[in-house]
Amino acid sequence: MIEESTNLPASTEPAGAPVVAPSTAPSSAPDASPARRSFDWGAFRSHLTTFFSVVIVLGLGIGFMLLRTPVRQKAELVVAKGPVTIRFEWPELKRADEPKAGDKKGATTQNVATKPSSAPRERPRTWLAAQFQEELMTLAYKALGSDPDPLSREPLDAIGAAMEQSGWFDGRPNVSRGEASEIVIKGNWRIPAAVVRYAPPQTPGGPAPEVKDYLVSWDARPMPVSYPEGKSGLLVIRGVELGPAKNAGDAIDYRAAWPGEDVEAGVELLRTLVTQPWRSQITGVDVSDYAANRSLAIDTIHKTRLVWGGRASKPLAGECATHAKLTKINELVGYTKRVDGGKPEIELWWPINKTLEIDRTATKDAASEANAERAANR
């Protein structure tokens, strides 16, 4: 009897199968001899360029610091060879025979003269009086200071600010260095138009205020000149309500326009009158009625008035145009040789369809009187 065994066989592999011996080296082990990395020449050149750039910048900075003082001293010696001088380009006085822009005859004459003149160039004349030239020169040297830096911009700025506040320039003039140690001042000069007659209000119990004639430009801004009443010889704007603008130091602010609209209106009317052939019979403009009624009047050498009306840029309702008013004055001058026609007051603002009444019987006497007054004023 065969007894059945319960023990499992030692191996379940089939007979005859090959026996594989286990490997003693793991399959995932790294290579014992790795490949060598190549040198990055691009990165090396980049770092080398940065290094040399830093070295160059540092060298320039150190060289500038070391040479700054000697170079500045040498520049100061070159610029400041002598004392600093200031030169103004004064406003020129136009000659009567000078050809105007667009004058073909004058242009032809200039083209014919091809040979340059050997005579020395004449120094241009100026309408600015010597007294005012000296005052401006003194003001400029005061702004410059006693020991100005010849290479700094600060002295030039100080002079420009002083000239802007002087009242002689429109805005700040150009102040620059010229040849050697010269400083040149060039700007847009204000042109005097008339004087404004004004007296400040009287204080209670105080003395009567002094009446003065203040010079104003064609843009209705005050200029740094005043005259005793009636001593300027210029056209007068009278009857103003306000005085000139003041700054914080209670001095006249020459950069600000005259307060109110009456002075501006008077200057605008004078601009029209000074171009007329009978301008010598005009002494000024009365603006005392402008604040209330926007009306202007013309003062004449005959102590008479021409009621003009509203200003040209702001005419009153129902009045005639500016050219119609001028036509009336031209008619009066044609008949009587006087702008007032021999009348104490003429109203010019009436519409053109209103007949201008003239006493022709007095024409001869008025003309004789006008000629006598004209001869006396020469």
Secondary structure, DSSP 4 states (H G I P E B T S, - for coil): -PPPP-PPPS--SPTTPPPPPPPSS-TTPPPSSPPPPPP-HHHHHHHHHHHHHHHHHHHHHHHHHHHHHHHHHHHHHHH-SS--EEEE-PPB---TTSPPTT-HHHHHHHHH--SPP-SPPPPPPBSS-HHHHHHHHHHHHHHH-SS--TT-SHHHHHHHHHHHTTTSBSSPPEEEE-STTEEEEE--BPPEEEEEEE-PPPPTTSPPPPPEEEEEETTS-EEEEEEETT-S-S-EEE--SS---B-TTSSB-TTSPPSSSHHHHHHHHHHHHTTSTTGGGEEEEE-TTHHHH--EEEEETTS-EEEEESBTTBPPTTPPPHHHHHHHHHHHHHHHSSTTTT-SEEE--S-TTS-----GGGHHHHHHHHHHHHHHH-
